[in-house]
Amino acid sequence: MNKTYSNRCTRCGKERIVARTWKEKFDNSVIINTEMVCPDKECQKKVESENKKQRDKNTAMRLDREERSLSRKIARDAERIHKKKKS
């Protein structure tokens, strides 16, 4: 059977291999997931490290965005209450 797609490592360019496959049931469907990894263990560790760093950065930005949004909402509500008291 010939491969119809290519899944290359983002770091070294080697063809990735299947690490594990598992099934998940979602509503009335069964989803088959496949985890692909670089065959070079050191390269894979670096890729995972870079991915973790990016996830942590995205999480920090999301938390910061939610905090700013909450503080704007609190300030806006306080301003509305202040205007009502003046009236």
NORTA-V344693 format. One record per pair of residues at least 4 apart in sequence whose ideal C-beta (glycine too) atoms are under 6 Angstrom apart, sorted by the first residue. I is the first residue (numbers start at 1). J is the second residue. If there is no record, write none. Layout:
BEGIN
i = (I;I)
j = (J;J)
END
This chain:
BEGIN
i = (7;7;8;9;9;9;9;11;11;12;14;14;16;16;17;18;19;19;20;21;22;23;23;24;25;26;37;38;38)
j = (16;36;13;13;14;16;38;43;47;43;38;39;36;38;39;34;35;37;35;34;33;30;32;31;30;31;44;43;44)
END
